Amino acid sequence: MGIEWLRPAAFFGSILFALVGVLVFWLSFVLIDKITPYDLWREIVEKQNKALAMVVAAMSLGISIIVAAAIHGG
């Protein structure tokens, strides 16, 4: 592989794709939070709903895999 990743175009391209991935993940998470009938933050943090926390964690991993595959082109 060598030192090709140090090229400015490759480095800034990686940073740009990372930011786009985080933005798409955040927007999809906010959208899912809005369409659920209750406030996810209050249910998980204040009411200590562990089952909902597991579902949200699985959903977050699924969204992350989809975003990564879309950016990677796979």
PDB file as gemmi writes it, atoms N, CA and C in Angstrom:
CRYST1    1.000    1.000    1.000  90.00  90.00  90.00 P 1                      
ATOM      1  N   MET A   1       0.823  -1.190   0.000  1.00  0.00           N  
ATOM      2  CA  MET A   1       0.000   0.000   0.000  1.00  0.00           C  
ATOM      3  C   MET A   1       0.862   1.247   0.000  1.00  0.00           C  
ATOM      4  N   GLY A   2       1.878   1.249   0.795  1.00  0.00           N  
ATOM      5  CA  GLY A   2       2.806   2.365   0.775  1.00  0.00           C  
ATOM      6  C   GLY A   2       2.275   3.601   1.463  1.00  0.00           C  
ATOM      7  N   ILE A   3       2.628   4.723   0.893  1.00  0.00           N  
ATOM      8  CA  ILE A   3       2.351   6.011   1.507  1.00  0.00           C  
ATOM      9  C   ILE A   3       1.275   6.788   0.743  1.00  0.00           C  
ATOM     10  N   GLU A   4       0.503   6.077  -0.088  1.00  0.00           N  
ATOM     11  CA  GLU A   4      -0.501   6.752  -0.922  1.00  0.00           C  
ATOM     12  C   GLU A   4      -1.588   7.441  -0.116  1.00  0.00           C  
ATOM     13  N   TRP A   5      -1.875   6.955   1.086  1.00  0.00           N  
ATOM     14  CA  TRP A   5      -2.942   7.561   1.876  1.00  0.00           C  
ATOM     15  C   TRP A   5      -2.558   8.945   2.394  1.00  0.00           C  
ATOM     16  N   LEU A   6      -1.284   9.313   2.287  1.00  0.00           N  
ATOM     17  CA  LEU A   6      -0.860  10.636   2.728  1.00  0.00           C  
ATOM     18  C   LEU A   6      -1.111  11.720   1.685  1.00  0.00           C  
ATOM     19  N   ARG A   7      -1.468  11.311   0.478  1.00  0.00           N  
ATOM     20  CA  ARG A   7      -1.771  12.326  -0.537  1.00  0.00           C  
ATOM     21  C   ARG A   7      -2.935  13.187  -0.061  1.00  0.00           C  
ATOM     22  N   PRO A   8      -2.888  14.499  -0.276  1.00  0.00           N  
ATOM     23  CA  PRO A   8      -3.963  15.375   0.204  1.00  0.00           C  
ATOM     24  C   PRO A   8      -5.333  15.001  -0.364  1.00  0.00           C  
ATOM     25  N   ALA A   9      -5.402  14.593  -1.618  1.00  0.00           N  
ATOM     26  CA  ALA A   9      -6.698  14.248  -2.205  1.00  0.00           C  
ATOM     27  C   ALA A   9      -7.298  13.028  -1.515  1.00  0.00           C  
ATOM     28  N   ALA A  10      -6.491  12.025  -1.245  1.00  0.00           N  
ATOM     29  CA  ALA A  10      -6.989  10.824  -0.574  1.00  0.00           C  
ATOM     30  C   ALA A  10      -7.362  11.131   0.873  1.00  0.00           C  
ATOM     31  N   PHE A  11      -6.536  11.914   1.548  1.00  0.00           N  
ATOM     32  CA  PHE A  11      -6.801  12.244   2.946  1.00  0.00           C  
ATOM     33  C   PHE A  11      -8.084  13.051   3.090  1.00  0.00           C  
ATOM     34  N   PHE A  12      -8.227  14.124   2.310  1.00  0.00           N  
ATOM     35  CA  PHE A  12      -9.418  14.962   2.421  1.00  0.00           C  
ATOM     36  C   PHE A  12     -10.663  14.253   1.883  1.00  0.00           C  
ATOM     37  N   GLY A  13     -10.485  13.374   0.909  1.00  0.00           N  
ATOM     38  CA  GLY A  13     -11.607  12.562   0.434  1.00  0.00           C  
ATOM     39  C   GLY A  13     -12.109  11.636   1.523  1.00  0.00           C  
ATOM     40  N   SER A  14     -11.199  11.044   2.276  1.00  0.00           N  
ATOM     41  CA  SER A  14     -11.589  10.175   3.391  1.00  0.00           C  
ATOM     42  C   SER A  14     -12.319  10.960   4.470  1.00  0.00           C  
ATOM     43  N   ILE A  15     -11.817  12.136   4.774  1.00  0.00           N  
ATOM     44  CA  ILE A  15     -12.466  12.984   5.782  1.00  0.00           C  
ATOM     45  C   ILE A  15     -13.861  13.381   5.309  1.00  0.00           C  
ATOM     46  N   LEU A  16     -13.990  13.738   4.038  1.00  0.00           N  
ATOM     47  CA  LEU A  16     -15.285  14.130   3.497  1.00  0.00           C  
ATOM     48  C   LEU A  16     -16.287  12.977   3.556  1.00  0.00           C  
ATOM     49  N   PHE A  17     -15.865  11.785   3.153  1.00  0.00           N  
ATOM     50  CA  PHE A  17     -16.761  10.634   3.199  1.00  0.00           C  
ATOM     51  C   PHE A  17     -17.139  10.282   4.631  1.00  0.00           C  
ATOM     52  N   ALA A  18     -16.208  10.431   5.567  1.00  0.00           N  
ATOM     53  CA  ALA A  18     -16.519  10.175   6.973  1.00  0.00           C  
ATOM     54  C   ALA A  18     -17.574  11.158   7.482  1.00  0.00           C  
ATOM     55  N   LEU A  19     -17.420  12.424   7.132  1.00  0.00           N  
ATOM     56  CA  LEU A  19     -18.393  13.429   7.559  1.00  0.00           C  
ATOM     57  C   LEU A  19     -19.759  13.197   6.927  1.00  0.00           C  
ATOM     58  N   VAL A  20     -19.769  12.827   5.660  1.00  0.00           N  
ATOM     59  CA  VAL A  20     -21.040  12.522   4.988  1.00  0.00           C  
ATOM     60  C   VAL A  20     -21.703  11.314   5.647  1.00  0.00           C  
ATOM     61  N   GLY A  21     -20.909  10.300   5.980  1.00  0.00           N  
ATOM     62  CA  GLY A  21     -21.455   9.113   6.638  1.00  0.00           C  
ATOM     63  C   GLY A  21     -22.060   9.438   7.993  1.00  0.00           C  
ATOM     64  N   VAL A  22     -21.358  10.248   8.780  1.00  0.00           N  
ATOM     65  CA  VAL A  22     -21.878  10.638  10.100  1.00  0.00           C  
ATOM     66  C   VAL A  22     -23.133  11.482   9.939  1.00  0.00           C  
ATOM     67  N   LEU A  23     -23.161  12.374   8.974  1.00  0.00           N  
ATOM     68  CA  LEU A  23     -24.344  13.211   8.750  1.00  0.00           C  
ATOM     69  C   LEU A  23     -25.550  12.372   8.337  1.00  0.00           C  
ATOM     70  N   VAL A  24     -25.361  11.436   7.424  1.00  0.00           N  
ATOM     71  CA  VAL A  24     -26.462  10.571   6.994  1.00  0.00           C  
ATOM     72  C   VAL A  24     -26.948   9.707   8.157  1.00  0.00           C  
ATOM     73  N   PHE A  25     -26.016   9.184   8.962  1.00  0.00           N  
ATOM     74  CA  PHE A  25     -26.408   8.402  10.131  1.00  0.00           C  
ATOM     75  C   PHE A  25     -27.216   9.245  11.102  1.00  0.00           C  
ATOM     76  N   TRP A  26     -26.754  10.456  11.383  1.00  0.00           N  
ATOM     77  CA  TRP A  26     -27.437  11.326  12.330  1.00  0.00           C  
ATOM     78  C   TRP A  26     -28.838  11.696  11.829  1.00  0.00           C  
ATOM     79  N   LEU A  27     -28.947  12.024  10.542  1.00  0.00           N  
ATOM     80  CA  LEU A  27     -30.258  12.373   9.992  1.00  0.00           C  
ATOM     81  C   LEU A  27     -31.225  11.195  10.033  1.00  0.00           C  
ATOM     82  N   SER A  28     -30.745  10.006   9.719  1.00  0.00           N  
ATOM     83  CA  SER A  28     -31.628   8.842   9.764  1.00  0.00           C  
ATOM     84  C   SER A  28     -32.028   8.515  11.197  1.00  0.00           C  
ATOM     85  N   PHE A  29     -31.123   8.695  12.154  1.00  0.00           N  
ATOM     86  CA  PHE A  29     -31.468   8.440  13.553  1.00  0.00           C  
ATOM     87  C   PHE A  29     -32.506   9.446  14.049  1.00  0.00           C  
ATOM     88  N   VAL A  30     -32.339  10.720  13.684  1.00  0.00           N  
ATOM     89  CA  VAL A  30     -33.316  11.742  14.082  1.00  0.00           C  
ATOM     90  C   VAL A  30     -34.672  11.452  13.448  1.00  0.00           C  
ATOM     91  N   LEU A  31     -34.676  11.021  12.191  1.00  0.00           N  
ATOM     92  CA  LEU A  31     -35.930  10.685  11.525  1.00  0.00           C  
ATOM     93  C   LEU A  31     -36.636   9.531  12.234  1.00  0.00           C  
ATOM     94  N   ILE A  32     -35.892   8.505  12.585  1.00  0.00           N  
ATOM     95  CA  ILE A  32     -36.494   7.367  13.286  1.00  0.00           C  
ATOM     96  C   ILE A  32     -36.972   7.793  14.669  1.00  0.00           C  
ATOM     97  N   ASP A  33     -36.237   8.663  15.330  1.00  0.00           N  
ATOM     98  CA  ASP A  33     -36.673   9.167  16.636  1.00  0.00           C  
ATOM     99  C   ASP A  33     -37.972   9.949  16.516  1.00  0.00           C  
ATOM    100  N   LYS A  34     -38.138  10.694  15.430  1.00  0.00           N  
ATOM    101  CA  LYS A  34     -39.359  11.485  15.240  1.00  0.00           C  
ATOM    102  C   LYS A  34     -40.570  10.623  14.907  1.00  0.00           C  
ATOM    103  N   ILE A  35     -40.374   9.498  14.201  1.00  0.00           N  
ATOM    104  CA  ILE A  35     -41.531   8.699  13.800  1.00  0.00           C  
ATOM    105  C   ILE A  35     -41.951   7.697  14.870  1.00  0.00           C  
ATOM    106  N   THR A  36     -41.128   7.510  15.901  1.00  0.00           N  
ATOM    107  CA  THR A  36     -41.552   6.641  16.999  1.00  0.00           C  
ATOM    108  C   THR A  36     -42.546   7.390  17.879  1.00  0.00           C  
ATOM    109  N   PRO A  37     -43.479   6.671  18.514  1.00  0.00           N  
ATOM    110  CA  PRO A  37     -44.528   7.352  19.286  1.00  0.00           C  
ATOM    111  C   PRO A  37     -44.064   7.918  20.616  1.00  0.00           C  
ATOM    112  N   TYR A  38     -42.820   7.702  21.026  1.00  0.00           N  
ATOM    113  CA  TYR A  38     -42.335   8.211  22.312  1.00  0.00           C  
ATOM    114  C   TYR A  38     -40.925   8.746  22.139  1.00  0.00           C  
ATOM    115  N   ASP A  39     -40.451   9.460  23.150  1.00  0.00           N  
ATOM    116  CA  ASP A  39     -39.125  10.061  23.115  1.00  0.00           C  
ATOM    117  C   ASP A  39     -38.091   9.002  23.486  1.00  0.00           C  
ATOM    118  N   LEU A  40     -37.224   8.642  22.538  1.00  0.00           N  
ATOM    119  CA  LEU A  40     -36.239   7.597  22.774  1.00  0.00           C  
ATOM    120  C   LEU A  40     -35.285   7.962  23.903  1.00  0.00           C  
ATOM    121  N   TRP A  41     -34.843   9.208  23.969  1.00  0.00           N  
ATOM    122  CA  TRP A  41     -33.888   9.617  24.981  1.00  0.00           C  
ATOM    123  C   TRP A  41     -34.472   9.448  26.383  1.00  0.00           C  
ATOM    124  N   ARG A  42     -35.699   9.908  26.574  1.00  0.00           N  
ATOM    125  CA  ARG A  42     -36.331   9.802  27.894  1.00  0.00           C  
ATOM    126  C   ARG A  42     -36.544   8.346  28.277  1.00  0.00           C  
ATOM    127  N   GLU A  43     -36.971   7.529  27.321  1.00  0.00           N  
ATOM    128  CA  GLU A  43     -37.212   6.119  27.610  1.00  0.00           C  
ATOM    129  C   GLU A  43     -35.926   5.388  27.989  1.00  0.00           C  
ATOM    130  N   ILE A  44     -34.846   5.677  27.283  1.00  0.00           N  
ATOM    131  CA  ILE A  44     -33.593   4.953  27.513  1.00  0.00           C  
ATOM    132  C   ILE A  44     -32.849   5.503  28.725  1.00  0.00           C  
ATOM    133  N   VAL A  45     -32.702   6.811  28.812  1.00  0.00           N  
ATOM    134  CA  VAL A  45     -31.858   7.399  29.850  1.00  0.00           C  
ATOM    135  C   VAL A  45     -32.607   7.573  31.168  1.00  0.00           C  
ATOM    136  N   GLU A  46     -33.772   8.164  31.120  1.00  0.00           N  
ATOM    137  CA  GLU A  46     -34.474   8.462  32.361  1.00  0.00           C  
ATOM    138  C   GLU A  46     -35.223   7.256  32.918  1.00  0.00           C  
ATOM    139  N   LYS A  47     -35.882   6.495  32.049  1.00  0.00           N  
ATOM    140  CA  LYS A  47     -36.666   5.347  32.513  1.00  0.00           C  
ATOM    141  C   LYS A  47     -35.871   4.042  32.511  1.00  0.00           C  
ATOM    142  N   GLN A  48     -34.620   4.080  32.039  1.00  0.00           N  
ATOM    143  CA  GLN A  48     -33.731   2.914  32.030  1.00  0.00           C  
ATOM    144  C   GLN A  48     -34.327   1.709  31.306  1.00  0.00           C  
ATOM    145  N   ASN A  49     -34.923   1.958  30.147  1.00  0.00           N  
ATOM    146  CA  ASN A  49     -35.536   0.891  29.354  1.00  0.00           C  
ATOM    147  C   ASN A  49     -34.447   0.165  28.576  1.00  0.00           C  
ATOM    148  N   LYS A  50     -33.950  -0.927  29.128  1.00  0.00           N  
ATOM    149  CA  LYS A  50     -32.826  -1.651  28.529  1.00  0.00           C  
ATOM    150  C   LYS A  50     -33.215  -2.370  27.240  1.00  0.00           C  
ATOM    151  N   ALA A  51     -34.448  -2.841  27.164  1.00  0.00           N  
ATOM    152  CA  ALA A  51     -34.885  -3.522  25.939  1.00  0.00           C  
ATOM    153  C   ALA A  51     -34.912  -2.538  24.768  1.00  0.00           C  
ATOM    154  N   LEU A  52     -35.423  -1.350  24.997  1.00  0.00           N  
ATOM    155  CA  LEU A  52     -35.439  -0.338  23.944  1.00  0.00           C  
ATOM    156  C   LEU A  52     -34.015   0.086  23.587  1.00  0.00           C  
ATOM    157  N   ALA A  53     -33.129   0.137  24.573  1.00  0.00           N  
ATOM    158  CA  ALA A  53     -31.736   0.488  24.301  1.00  0.00           C  
ATOM    159  C   ALA A  53     -31.089  -0.544  23.380  1.00  0.00           C  
ATOM    160  N   MET A  54     -31.404  -1.820  23.589  1.00  0.00           N  
ATOM    161  CA  MET A  54     -30.858  -2.870  22.714  1.00  0.00           C  
ATOM    162  C   MET A  54     -31.404  -2.740  21.295  1.00  0.00           C  
ATOM    163  N   VAL A  55     -32.680  -2.422  21.167  1.00  0.00           N  
ATOM    164  CA  VAL A  55     -33.282  -2.251  19.843  1.00  0.00           C  
ATOM    165  C   VAL A  55     -32.664  -1.051  19.133  1.00  0.00           C  
ATOM    166  N   VAL A  56     -32.481   0.047  19.854  1.00  0.00           N  
ATOM    167  CA  VAL A  56     -31.877   1.242  19.261  1.00  0.00           C  
ATOM    168  C   VAL A  56     -30.419   0.972  18.890  1.00  0.00           C  
ATOM    169  N   ALA A  57     -29.703   0.211  19.703  1.00  0.00           N  
ATOM    170  CA  ALA A  57     -28.312  -0.142  19.373  1.00  0.00           C  
ATOM    171  C   ALA A  57     -28.254  -0.979  18.105  1.00  0.00           C  
ATOM    172  N   ALA A  58     -29.145  -1.956  17.980  1.00  0.00           N  
ATOM    173  CA  ALA A  58     -29.177  -2.783  16.771  1.00  0.00           C  
ATOM    174  C   ALA A  58     -29.544  -1.944  15.548  1.00  0.00           C  
ATOM    175  N   MET A  59     -30.489  -1.030  15.729  1.00  0.00           N  
ATOM    176  CA  MET A  59     -30.883  -0.147  14.635  1.00  0.00           C  
ATOM    177  C   MET A  59     -29.713   0.745  14.220  1.00  0.00           C  
ATOM    178  N   SER A  60     -28.971   1.241  15.200  1.00  0.00           N  
ATOM    179  CA  SER A  60     -27.816   2.092  14.897  1.00  0.00           C  
ATOM    180  C   SER A  60     -26.742   1.324  14.139  1.00  0.00           C  
ATOM    181  N   LEU A  61     -26.497   0.099  14.537  1.00  0.00           N  
ATOM    182  CA  LEU A  61     -25.531  -0.722  13.803  1.00  0.00           C  
ATOM    183  C   LEU A  61     -26.000  -1.004  12.384  1.00  0.00           C  
ATOM    184  N   GLY A  62     -27.282  -1.276  12.214  1.00  0.00           N  
ATOM    185  CA  GLY A  62     -27.823  -1.519  10.880  1.00  0.00           C  
ATOM    186  C   GLY A  62     -27.694  -0.304   9.984  1.00  0.00           C  
ATOM    187  N   ILE A  63     -28.033   0.855  10.515  1.00  0.00           N  
ATOM    188  CA  ILE A  63     -27.905   2.093   9.733  1.00  0.00           C  
ATOM    189  C   ILE A  63     -26.438   2.332   9.381  1.00  0.00           C  
ATOM    190  N   SER A  64     -25.545   2.092  10.339  1.00  0.00           N  
ATOM    191  CA  SER A  64     -24.120   2.304  10.085  1.00  0.00           C  
ATOM    192  C   SER A  64     -23.604   1.385   8.982  1.00  0.00           C  
ATOM    193  N   ILE A  65     -24.039   0.137   8.989  1.00  0.00           N  
ATOM    194  CA  ILE A  65     -23.609  -0.807   7.947  1.00  0.00           C  
ATOM    195  C   ILE A  65     -24.135  -0.382   6.583  1.00  0.00           C  
ATOM    196  N   ILE A  66     -25.377   0.073   6.530  1.00  0.00           N  
ATOM    197  CA  ILE A  66     -25.966   0.518   5.260  1.00  0.00           C  
ATOM    198  C   ILE A  66     -25.231   1.755   4.735  1.00  0.00           C  
ATOM    199  N   VAL A  67     -24.964   2.709   5.613  1.00  0.00           N  
ATOM    200  CA  VAL A  67     -24.248   3.933   5.194  1.00  0.00           C  
ATOM    201  C   VAL A  67     -22.840   3.590   4.714  1.00  0.00           C  
ATOM    202  N   ALA A  68     -22.147   2.719   5.454  1.00  0.00           N  
ATOM    203  CA  ALA A  68     -20.793   2.324   5.050  1.00  0.00           C  
ATOM    204  C   ALA A  68     -20.788   1.618   3.703  1.00  0.00           C  
ATOM    205  N   ALA A  69     -21.765   0.739   3.492  1.00  0.00           N  
ATOM    206  CA  ALA A  69     -21.834   0.029   2.212  1.00  0.00           C  
ATOM    207  C   ALA A  69     -22.157   0.991   1.067  1.00  0.00           C  
ATOM    208  N   ALA A  70     -23.017   1.975   1.334  1.00  0.00           N  
ATOM    209  CA  ALA A  70     -23.353   2.944   0.291  1.00  0.00           C  
ATOM    210  C   ALA A  70     -22.157   3.805  -0.069  1.00  0.00           C  
ATOM    211  N   ILE A  71     -21.392   4.199   0.924  1.00  0.00           N  
ATOM    212  CA  ILE A  71     -20.211   5.032   0.661  1.00  0.00           C  
ATOM    213  C   ILE A  71     -19.114   4.208  -0.002  1.00  0.00           C  
ATOM    214  N   HIS A  72     -18.944   2.987   0.453  1.00  0.00           N  
ATOM    215  CA  HIS A  72     -17.893   2.129  -0.101  1.00  0.00           C  
ATOM    216  C   HIS A  72     -18.223   1.657  -1.505  1.00  0.00           C  
ATOM    217  N   GLY A  73     -19.494   1.576  -1.825  1.00  0.00           N  
ATOM    218  CA  GLY A  73     -19.895   1.156  -3.155  1.00  0.00           C  
ATOM    219  C   GLY A  73     -20.174  -0.337  -3.242  1.00  0.00           C  
ATOM    220  N   GLY A  74     -20.373  -0.955  -2.118  1.00  0.00           N  
ATOM    221  CA  GLY A  74     -20.598  -2.396  -2.095  1.00  0.00           C  
ATOM    222  C   GLY A  74     -22.005  -2.674  -1.992  1.00  0.00           C  
TER     223      GLY A  74                                                      
END                                                                             
